[in-house]
Amino acid sequence: MPEEGLVFPQHHLQTCTAKTWNRAIIQGIDVVQKKAQVLYIDYGNEEVIPIDRIHQLKKSIDLFPPSAIKCFVASVIPAEGEWSEDCVVAVKALLLEQYCSVTIMDVLEEGVLTYAVDVVIESSGKQLDHVLVEMGYGVRPDEQNTEKQSVDQ
């Protein structure tokens, strides 16, 4: 049975979906249901899959670095502590088939290399962080601290 954080080369494995193989990292395992939570390292999405769809990665394939990178929208944080499912659905609909300009604003190295990015939606010229605030899903980091201080007083 595979283990969480799997010990395959570079912690990568492959899963078979739609008759193709995809590289993934195991993030969690449900031994009772024989399922694993995986993160596809070339696409960035997660999925729960049956353990029998997991196979060790060939070493020749593991030579290529992951195509997906971990990033977050700079200058905004979730209004409710974490991004809601409604927010995720709204952002997906907003960005689907849209051209966007992405600028790396900062690089963080807290375990996994992570990029703070500024996203501009080309069709409207709006920045994604502004849209998130306008929609009520996000707040500016300094605004949250100000709100917290006024509640604490």
N, CA and C atoms as an extended XYZ file, in Angstrom:
459
Properties=species:S:1:pos:R:3:atomname:S:1:resname:S:1:resid:I:1 pbc="F F F"
N         0.848       -1.179        0.000 N   MET     1
C         0.000        0.000        0.000 CA  MET     1
C         0.892        1.241        0.000 C   MET     1
N         0.595        2.245       -0.825 N   PRO     2
C         1.398        3.467       -0.855 CA  PRO     2
C         1.292        4.217        0.465 C   PRO     2
N         2.272        5.051        0.718 N   GLU     3
C         2.289        5.840        1.942 CA  GLU     3
C         2.137        7.309        1.617 C   GLU     3
N         1.598        8.054        2.598 N   GLU     4
C         1.492        9.503        2.446 CA  GLU     4
C         2.894       10.067        2.283 C   GLU     4
N         3.061       11.044        1.388 N   GLY     5
C         4.380       11.606        1.125 CA  GLY     5
C         5.284       10.591        0.456 C   GLY     5
N         4.715        9.676       -0.230 N   LEU     6
C         5.323        8.522       -0.874 CA  LEU     6
C         6.823        8.603       -1.131 C   LEU     6
N         7.509        7.482       -1.014 N   VAL     7
C         8.951        7.438       -1.198 CA  VAL     7
C         9.363        7.060       -2.612 C   VAL     7
N         8.533        7.307       -3.576 N   PHE     8
C         8.940        7.126       -4.961 CA  PHE     8
C         9.949        8.207       -5.297 C   PHE     8
N        10.690        8.074       -6.395 N   PRO     9
C        11.688        9.090       -6.732 CA  PRO     9
C        11.088       10.493       -6.695 C   PRO     9
N        11.721       11.385       -5.981 N   GLN    10
C        11.283       12.777       -5.852 CA  GLN    10
C         9.857       12.876       -5.314 C   GLN    10
N         9.376       11.848       -4.617 N   HIS    11
C         8.021       11.821       -4.059 CA  HIS    11
C         6.945       11.927       -5.135 C   HIS    11
N         7.233       11.519       -6.342 N   HIS    12
C         6.258       11.584       -7.436 CA  HIS    12
C         5.796       10.177       -7.771 C   HIS    12
N         4.585       10.076       -8.240 N   LEU    13
C         4.057        8.813       -8.711 CA  LEU    13
C         3.221        9.115       -9.932 C   LEU    13
N         2.697        8.096      -10.525 N   GLN    14
C         1.831        8.339      -11.672 CA  GLN    14
C         0.492        7.669      -11.421 C   GLN    14
N        -0.555        8.270      -11.939 N   THR    15
C        -1.884        7.690      -11.840 CA  THR    15
C        -2.456        7.602      -13.244 C   THR    15
N        -3.311        6.629      -13.439 N   CYS    16
C        -3.926        6.454      -14.755 CA  CYS    16
C        -5.309        7.088      -14.737 C   CYS    16
N        -5.499        8.120      -15.558 N   THR    17
C        -6.810        8.746      -15.696 CA  THR    17
C        -7.080        8.921      -17.176 C   THR    17
N        -8.254        8.552      -17.596 N   ALA    18
C        -8.646        8.681      -19.004 CA  ALA    18
C        -7.586        8.096      -19.935 C   ALA    18
N        -7.049        6.950      -19.553 N   LYS    19
C        -6.052        6.221      -20.336 CA  LYS    19
C        -4.751        6.995      -20.549 C   LYS    19
N        -4.471        7.957      -19.677 N   THR    20
C        -3.179        8.646      -19.694 CA  THR    20
C        -2.581        8.554      -18.299 C   THR    20
N        -1.274        8.733      -18.215 N   TRP    21
C        -0.591        8.702      -16.926 CA  TRP    21
C        -0.234       10.119      -16.524 C   TRP    21
N        -0.445       10.437      -15.257 N   ASN    22
C        -0.159       11.768      -14.738 CA  ASN    22
C         0.695       11.666      -13.485 C   ASN    22
N         1.655       12.570      -13.354 N   ARG    23
C         2.506       12.584      -12.166 CA  ARG    23
C         1.758       13.248      -11.012 C   ARG    23
N         1.912       12.672       -9.819 N   ALA    24
C         1.202       13.192       -8.657 CA  ALA    24
C         1.999       12.931       -7.385 C   ALA    24
N         1.626       13.657       -6.343 N   ILE    25
C         2.169       13.444       -5.002 CA  ILE    25
C         1.005       12.994       -4.131 C   ILE    25
N         1.204       11.946       -3.350 N   ILE    26
C         0.168       11.503       -2.420 CA  ILE    26
C         0.149       12.461       -1.240 C   ILE    26
N        -1.036       13.032       -0.961 N   GLN    27
C        -1.175       13.961        0.157 CA  GLN    27
C        -1.857       13.324        1.355 C   GLN    27
N        -2.593       12.265        1.135 N   GLY    28
C        -3.273       11.573        2.225 CA  GLY    28
C        -3.819       10.248        1.737 C   GLY    28
N        -3.999        9.317        2.684 N   ILE    29
C        -4.492        7.985        2.334 CA  ILE    29
C        -5.605        7.586        3.294 C   ILE    29
N        -6.697        7.046        2.748 N   ASP    30
C        -7.766        6.452        3.537 CA  ASP    30
C        -7.616        4.946        3.364 C   ASP    30
N        -7.022        4.295        4.367 N   VAL    31
C        -6.724        2.868        4.281 CA  VAL    31
C        -8.012        2.048        4.222 C   VAL    31
N        -9.036        2.468        4.954 N   VAL    32
C       -10.295        1.731        4.994 CA  VAL    32
C       -10.966        1.720        3.621 C   VAL    32
N       -11.062        2.883        2.988 N   GLN    33
C       -11.709        2.964        1.671 CA  GLN    33
C       -10.751        2.682        0.519 C   GLN    33
N        -9.479        2.494        0.838 N   LYS    34
C        -8.447        2.226       -0.165 CA  LYS    34
C        -8.418        3.318       -1.228 C   LYS    34
N        -8.370        4.578       -0.744 N   LYS    35
C        -8.317        5.742       -1.631 CA  LYS    35
C        -7.200        6.664       -1.174 C   LYS    35
N        -6.710        7.459       -2.127 N   ALA    36
C        -5.631        8.404       -1.831 CA  ALA    36
C        -5.994        9.781       -2.363 C   ALA    36
N        -5.647       10.805       -1.594 N   GLN    37
C        -5.767       12.200       -2.044 CA  GLN    37
C        -4.447       12.513       -2.735 C   GLN    37
N        -4.495       12.900       -4.018 N   VAL    38
C        -3.268       13.184       -4.763 CA  VAL    38
C        -3.294       14.602       -5.324 C   VAL    38
N        -2.113       15.164       -5.501 N   LEU    39
C        -1.925       16.467       -6.144 CA  LEU    39
C        -1.177       16.211       -7.438 C   LEU    39
N        -1.795       16.568       -8.568 N   TYR    40
C        -1.153       16.384       -9.869 CA  TYR    40
C        -0.129       17.499      -10.071 C   TYR    40
N         1.143       17.131      -10.129 N   ILE    41
C         2.226       18.123      -10.124 CA  ILE    41
C         2.422       18.847      -11.447 C   ILE    41
N         1.774       18.389      -12.492 N   ASP    42
C         1.892       19.083      -13.773 CA  ASP    42
C         0.650       19.909      -14.097 C   ASP    42
N        -0.369       19.801      -13.264 N   TYR    43
C        -1.615       20.541      -13.496 CA  TYR    43
C        -2.034       21.377      -12.294 C   TYR    43
N        -1.680       20.932      -11.086 N   GLY    44
C        -1.995       21.686       -9.880 CA  GLY    44
C        -3.309       21.319       -9.229 C   GLY    44
N        -4.106       20.442       -9.838 N   ASN    45
C        -5.376       20.056       -9.226 CA  ASN    45
C        -5.209       18.836       -8.328 C   ASN    45
N        -6.193       18.649       -7.456 N   GLU    46
C        -6.187       17.525       -6.529 CA  GLU    46
C        -7.362       16.609       -6.840 C   GLU    46
N        -7.227       15.350       -6.408 N   GLU    47
C        -8.297       14.389       -6.647 CA  GLU    47
C        -8.153       13.242       -5.657 C   GLU    47
N        -9.278       12.622       -5.320 N   VAL    48
C        -9.270       11.395       -4.532 CA  VAL    48
C        -9.444       10.252       -5.520 C   VAL    48
N        -8.503        9.291       -5.482 N   ILE    49
C        -8.521        8.190       -6.450 CA  ILE    49
C        -8.338        6.856       -5.734 C   ILE    49
N        -8.789        5.755       -6.355 N   PRO    50
C        -8.531        4.433       -5.788 CA  PRO    50
C        -7.021        4.154       -5.773 C   PRO    50
N        -6.574        3.510       -4.730 N   ILE    51
C        -5.145        3.219       -4.587 CA  ILE    51
C        -4.630        2.345       -5.723 C   ILE    51
N        -5.477        1.483       -6.281 N   ASP    52
C        -5.003        0.596       -7.355 CA  ASP    52
C        -4.693        1.339       -8.654 C   ASP    52
N        -5.009        2.630       -8.730 N   ARG    53
C        -4.640        3.431       -9.909 CA  ARG    53
C        -3.262        4.074       -9.758 C   ARG    53
N        -2.588        3.798       -8.653 N   ILE    54
C        -1.286        4.416       -8.394 CA  ILE    54
C        -0.173        3.432       -8.725 C   ILE    54
N         0.814        3.922       -9.465 N   HIS    55
C         1.970        3.107       -9.831 CA  HIS    55
C         3.232        3.934       -9.686 C   HIS    55
N         4.332        3.243       -9.445 N   GLN    56
C         5.602        3.949       -9.304 CA  GLN    56
C         6.011        4.594      -10.622 C   GLN    56
N         6.576        5.769      -10.502 N   LEU    57
C         7.011        6.545      -11.656 CA  LEU    57
C         8.303        5.972      -12.232 C   LEU    57
N         8.386        5.929      -13.562 N   LYS    58
C         9.632        5.518      -14.204 CA  LYS    58
C        10.673        6.604      -13.979 C   LYS    58
N        11.898        6.209      -13.696 N   LYS    59
C        12.959        7.182      -13.408 CA  LYS    59
C        13.202        8.147      -14.559 C   LYS    59
N        13.034        7.703      -15.800 N   SER    60
C        13.276        8.588      -16.945 CA  SER    60
C        12.263        9.734      -16.993 C   SER    60
N        11.050        9.492      -16.547 N   ILE    61
C        10.021       10.533      -16.534 CA  ILE    61
C        10.266       11.512      -15.396 C   ILE    61
N        10.833       11.024      -14.316 N   ASP    62
C        11.049       11.859      -13.135 CA  ASP    62
C        12.125       12.918      -13.347 C   ASP    62
N        12.838       12.869      -14.458 N   LEU    63
C        13.883       13.856      -14.718 CA  LEU    63
C        13.309       15.243      -14.985 C   LEU    63
N        12.057       15.318      -15.413 N   PHE    64
C        11.436       16.598      -15.744 CA  PHE    64
C        10.837       17.235      -14.494 C   PHE    64
N        11.091       18.519      -14.278 N   PRO    65
C        10.508       19.182      -13.102 CA  PRO    65
C         8.992       19.328      -13.266 C   PRO    65
N         8.265       19.485      -12.154 N   PRO    66
C         6.815       19.684      -12.248 CA  PRO    66
C         6.469       20.916      -13.075 C   PRO    66
N         5.367       20.842      -13.811 N   SER    67
C         4.918       21.978      -14.620 CA  SER    67
C         4.084       22.964      -13.814 C   SER    67
N         3.379       22.473      -12.800 N   ALA    68
C         2.553       23.351      -11.962 CA  ALA    68
C         3.423       23.940      -10.861 C   ALA    68
N         3.160       25.190      -10.536 N   ILE    69
C         3.868       25.830       -9.431 CA  ILE    69
C         2.842       26.306       -8.412 C   ILE    69
N         3.260       26.351       -7.166 N   LYS    70
C         2.366       26.811       -6.110 CA  LYS    70
C         2.417       28.331       -6.057 C   LYS    70
N         1.256       28.953       -6.108 N   CYS    71
C         1.209       30.412       -6.048 CA  CYS    71
C        -0.074       30.857       -5.365 C   CYS    71
N        -0.121       32.129       -5.004 N   PHE    72
C        -1.323       32.720       -4.431 CA  PHE    72
C        -1.416       34.155       -4.905 C   PHE    72
N        -2.618       34.704       -4.870 N   VAL    73
C        -2.835       36.076       -5.318 CA  VAL    73
C        -2.275       37.017       -4.256 C   VAL    73
N        -1.345       37.877       -4.666 N   ALA    74
C        -0.713       38.824       -3.745 CA  ALA    74
C        -1.704       39.908       -3.337 C   ALA    74
N        -1.449       40.520       -2.209 N   SER    75
C        -2.183       41.704       -1.723 CA  SER    75
C        -3.628       41.448       -1.325 C   SER    75
N        -4.007       40.200       -1.149 N   VAL    76
C        -5.368       39.895       -0.697 CA  VAL    76
C        -5.343       38.572        0.062 C   VAL    76
N        -6.177       38.493        1.096 N   ILE    77
C        -6.328       37.250        1.854 CA  ILE    77
C        -7.820       36.946        1.963 C   ILE    77
N        -8.172       35.691        2.245 N   PRO    78
C        -9.595       35.351        2.340 CA  PRO    78
C       -10.281       36.134        3.461 C   PRO    78
N       -11.478       36.631        3.195 N   ALA    79
C       -12.238       37.383        4.199 CA  ALA    79
C       -12.660       36.490        5.365 C   ALA    79
N       -12.866       35.218        5.096 N   GLU    80
C       -13.362       34.286        6.116 CA  GLU    80
C       -12.297       33.304        6.605 C   GLU    80
N       -11.032       33.619        6.457 N   GLY    81
C        -9.976       32.725        6.936 CA  GLY    81
C        -9.438       31.789        5.873 C   GLY    81
N       -10.302       31.287        5.007 N   GLU    82
C        -9.866       30.500        3.849 CA  GLU    82
C       -10.850       30.742        2.713 C   GLU    82
N       -10.406       30.473        1.494 N   TRP    83
C       -11.250       30.742        0.329 CA  TRP    83
C       -12.433       29.785        0.327 C   TRP    83
N       -13.627       30.334        0.207 N   SER    84
C       -14.849       29.525        0.204 CA  SER    84
C       -15.007       28.811       -1.136 C   SER    84
N       -15.842       27.786       -1.132 N   GLU    85
C       -16.141       27.068       -2.374 CA  GLU    85
C       -16.815       28.008       -3.369 C   GLU    85
N       -17.690       28.905       -2.871 N   ASP    86
C       -18.333       29.898       -3.748 CA  ASP    86
C       -17.293       30.773       -4.434 C   ASP    86
N       -16.267       31.178       -3.690 N   CYS    87
C       -15.205       32.012       -4.248 CA  CYS    87
C       -14.449       31.254       -5.336 C   CYS    87
N       -14.113       30.008       -5.057 N   VAL    88
C       -13.376       29.193       -6.031 CA  VAL    88
C       -14.186       29.052       -7.318 C   VAL    88
N       -15.480       28.782       -7.193 N   VAL    89
C       -16.352       28.648       -8.365 CA  VAL    89
C       -16.409       29.966       -9.134 C   VAL    89
N       -16.552       31.081       -8.415 N   ALA    90
C       -16.636       32.401       -9.059 CA  ALA    90
C       -15.344       32.748       -9.797 C   ALA    90
N       -14.198       32.460       -9.182 N   VAL    91
C       -12.908       32.773       -9.814 CA  VAL    91
C       -12.691       31.887      -11.034 C   VAL    91
N       -13.043       30.612      -10.931 N   LYS    92
C       -12.918       29.725      -12.094 CA  LYS    92
C       -13.756       30.247      -13.256 C   LYS    92
N       -14.992       30.650      -12.969 N   ALA    93
C       -15.868       31.180      -14.022 CA  ALA    93
C       -15.306       32.476      -14.602 C   ALA    93
N       -14.731       33.298      -13.754 N   LEU    94
C       -14.164       34.576      -14.183 CA  LEU    94
C       -12.950       34.389      -15.094 C   LEU    94
N       -12.119       33.395      -14.779 N   LEU    95
C       -10.859       33.215      -15.501 CA  LEU    95
C       -10.931       32.215      -16.655 C   LEU    95
N       -11.994       31.414      -16.704 N   LEU    96
C       -12.105       30.383      -17.731 CA  LEU    96
C       -12.014       30.987      -19.126 C   LEU    96
N       -11.079       30.480      -19.906 N   GLU    97
C       -10.842       30.895      -21.291 CA  GLU    97
C       -10.528       32.386      -21.428 C   GLU    97
N        -9.937       32.967      -20.392 N   GLN    98
C        -9.540       34.370      -20.419 CA  GLN    98
C        -8.020       34.467      -20.509 C   GLN    98
N        -7.544       35.480      -21.195 N   TYR    99
C        -6.122       35.773      -21.181 CA  TYR    99
C        -5.838       36.581      -19.931 C   TYR    99
N        -4.785       36.203      -19.233 N   CYS   100
C        -4.387       36.901      -18.017 CA  CYS   100
C        -2.892       37.180      -18.077 C   CYS   100
N        -2.504       38.281      -17.468 N   SER   101
C        -1.082       38.575      -17.278 CA  SER   101
C        -0.763       38.270      -15.829 C   SER   101
N         0.287       37.507      -15.609 N   VAL   102
C         0.678       37.138      -14.255 CA  VAL   102
C         2.081       37.668      -14.006 C   VAL   102
N         2.231       38.431      -12.927 N   THR   103
C         3.526       38.980      -12.539 CA  THR   103
C         3.892       38.430      -11.173 C   THR   103
N         5.089       37.885      -11.048 N   ILE   104
C         5.555       37.396       -9.750 CA  ILE   104
C         5.953       38.598       -8.909 C   ILE   104
N         5.309       38.738       -7.745 N   MET   105
C         5.556       39.864       -6.854 CA  MET   105
C         6.534       39.507       -5.740 C   MET   105
N         6.544       38.223       -5.342 N   ASP   106
C         7.408       37.784       -4.250 CA  ASP   106
C         7.602       36.278       -4.358 C   ASP   106
N         8.698       35.796       -3.804 N   VAL   107
C         8.988       34.368       -3.780 CA  VAL   107
C         9.189       33.966       -2.327 C   VAL   107
N         8.432       32.972       -1.879 N   LEU   108
C         8.536       32.476       -0.513 CA  LEU   108
C         9.094       31.065       -0.547 C   LEU   108
N         9.938       30.758        0.402 N   GLU   109
C        10.517       29.415        0.452 CA  GLU   109
C        10.223       28.774        1.795 C   GLU   109
N         8.945       28.567        2.078 N   GLU   110
C         8.514       27.944        3.327 CA  GLU   110
C         8.172       26.484        3.057 C   GLU   110
N         9.162       25.637        2.996 N   GLY   111
C         8.955       24.231        2.668 CA  GLY   111
C         8.858       24.010        1.173 C   GLY   111
N         7.814       24.540        0.559 N   VAL   112
C         7.601       24.431       -0.885 CA  VAL   112
C         7.752       25.824       -1.483 C   VAL   112
N         8.490       25.911       -2.562 N   LEU   113
C         8.659       27.191       -3.246 CA  LEU   113
C         7.288       27.702       -3.682 C   LEU   113
N         6.930       28.908       -3.234 N   THR   114
C         5.607       29.483       -3.479 CA  THR   114
C         5.760       30.903       -3.993 C   THR   114
N         4.934       31.265       -4.964 N   TYR   115
C         5.017       32.585       -5.582 CA  TYR   115
C         3.779       33.416       -5.258 C   TYR   115
N         3.992       34.656       -4.822 N   ALA   116
C         2.912       35.634       -4.684 CA  ALA   116
C         2.790       36.309       -6.039 C   ALA   116
N         1.598       36.269       -6.632 N   VAL   117
C         1.433       36.782       -7.994 CA  VAL   117
C         0.348       37.851       -8.080 C   VAL   117
N         0.537       38.754       -9.026 N   ASP   118
C        -0.467       39.744       -9.394 CA  ASP   118
C        -1.067       39.251      -10.707 C   ASP   118
N        -2.385       39.124      -10.757 N   VAL   119
C        -3.071       38.617      -11.944 CA  VAL   119
C        -3.942       39.727      -12.518 C   VAL   119
N        -3.724       40.062      -13.790 N   VAL   120
C        -4.545       41.055      -14.480 CA  VAL   120
C        -5.357       40.332      -15.544 C   VAL   120
N        -6.672       40.513      -15.488 N   ILE   121
C        -7.576       39.910      -16.467 CA  ILE   121
C        -7.591       40.832      -17.682 C   ILE   121
N        -7.056       40.344      -18.790 N   GLU   122
C        -6.845       41.176      -19.976 CA  GLU   122
C        -8.128       41.800      -20.522 C   GLU   122
N        -9.234       41.055      -20.543 N   SER   123
C       -10.472       41.566      -21.153 CA  SER   123
C       -11.043       42.777      -20.419 C   SER   123
N       -10.852       42.833      -19.097 N   SER   124
C       -11.399       43.946      -18.315 CA  SER   124
C       -10.320       44.901      -17.819 C   SER   124
N        -9.070       44.433      -17.817 N   GLY   125
C        -7.978       45.240      -17.280 CA  GLY   125
C        -7.945       45.262      -15.762 C   GLY   125
N        -8.823       44.475      -15.119 N   LYS   126
C        -8.897       44.465      -13.652 CA  LYS   126
C        -7.892       43.490      -13.056 C   LYS   126
N        -7.422       43.839      -11.865 N   GLN   127
C        -6.538       42.951      -11.123 CA  GLN   127
C        -7.400       42.004      -10.292 C   GLN   127
N        -7.014       40.734      -10.248 N   LEU   128
C        -7.799       39.726       -9.547 CA  LEU   128
C        -7.942       40.052       -8.065 C   LEU   128
N        -6.909       40.597       -7.430 N   ASP   129
C        -7.026       40.926       -6.006 CA  ASP   129
C        -8.112       41.977       -5.778 C   ASP   129
N        -8.227       42.964       -6.675 N   HIS   130
C        -9.280       43.983       -6.564 CA  HIS   130
C       -10.658       43.348       -6.732 C   HIS   130
N       -10.780       42.438       -7.695 N   VAL   131
C       -12.058       41.767       -7.947 CA  VAL   131
C       -12.481       40.957       -6.722 C   VAL   131
N       -11.535       40.244       -6.109 N   LEU   132
C       -11.847       39.446       -4.921 CA  LEU   132
C       -12.359       40.322       -3.781 C   LEU   132
N       -11.758       41.497       -3.605 N   VAL   133
C       -12.205       42.432       -2.567 CA  VAL   133
C       -13.590       42.981       -2.922 C   VAL   133
N       -13.775       43.395       -4.183 N   GLU   134
C       -15.075       43.933       -4.631 CA  GLU   134
C       -16.204       42.926       -4.443 C   GLU   134
N       -15.910       41.649       -4.670 N   MET   135
C       -16.928       40.604       -4.547 CA  MET   135
C       -17.166       40.199       -3.096 C   MET   135
N       -16.338       40.703       -2.187 N   GLY   136
C       -16.502       40.387       -0.770 CA  GLY   136
C       -15.821       39.111       -0.322 C   GLY   136
N       -15.095       38.468       -1.218 N   TYR   137
C       -14.401       37.234       -0.870 CA  TYR   137
C       -13.065       37.488       -0.185 C   TYR   137
N       -12.449       38.628       -0.468 N   GLY   138
C       -11.122       38.912        0.061 CA  GLY   138
C       -11.048       40.265        0.736 C   GLY   138
N        -9.995       40.432        1.538 N   VAL   139
C        -9.682       41.710        2.182 CA  VAL   139
C        -8.189       41.952        2.035 C   VAL   139
N        -7.795       43.184        2.188 N   ARG   140
C        -6.370       43.516        2.187 CA  ARG   140
C        -5.783       43.054        3.516 C   ARG   140
N        -4.571       42.513        3.524 N   PRO   141
C        -3.979       42.029        4.780 CA  PRO   141
C        -3.962       43.091        5.877 C   PRO   141
N        -3.658       44.343        5.558 N   ASP   142
C        -3.622       45.398        6.568 CA  ASP   142
C        -5.025       45.745        7.065 C   ASP   142
N        -6.062       45.588        6.238 N   GLU   143
C        -7.444       45.842        6.656 CA  GLU   143
C        -7.896       44.810        7.673 C   GLU   143
N        -7.492       43.545        7.493 N   GLN   144
C        -7.891       42.500        8.429 CA  GLN   144
C        -7.295       42.782        9.798 C   GLN   144
N        -6.024       43.220        9.851 N   ASN   145
C        -5.390       43.540       11.125 CA  ASN   145
C        -6.110       44.699       11.802 C   ASN   145
N        -6.514       45.717       11.044 N   THR   146
C        -7.229       46.870       11.585 CA  THR   146
C        -8.577       46.437       12.146 C   THR   146
N        -9.307       45.583       11.397 N   GLU   147
C       -10.597       45.086       11.858 CA  GLU   147
C       -10.434       44.267       13.126 C   GLU   147
N        -9.397       43.425       13.193 N   LYS   148
C        -9.161       42.583       14.364 CA  LYS   148
C        -8.861       43.447       15.577 C   LYS   148
N        -8.051       44.499       15.403 N   GLN   149
C        -7.707       45.378       16.513 CA  GLN   149
C        -8.950       46.075       17.043 C   GLN   149
N        -9.851       46.538       16.169 N   SER   150
C       -11.049       47.239       16.626 CA  SER   150
C       -11.996       46.281       17.353 C   SER   150
N       -12.040       45.011       16.975 N   VAL   151
C       -12.857       44.019       17.664 CA  VAL   151
C       -12.257       43.703       19.024 C   VAL   151
N       -10.921       43.626       19.101 N   ASP   152
C       -10.240       43.308       20.353 CA  ASP   152
C       -10.392       44.416       21.391 C   ASP   152
N       -10.580       45.674       20.959 N   GLN   153
C       -10.622       46.801       21.904 CA  GLN   153
C       -11.929       46.935       22.596 C   GLN   153
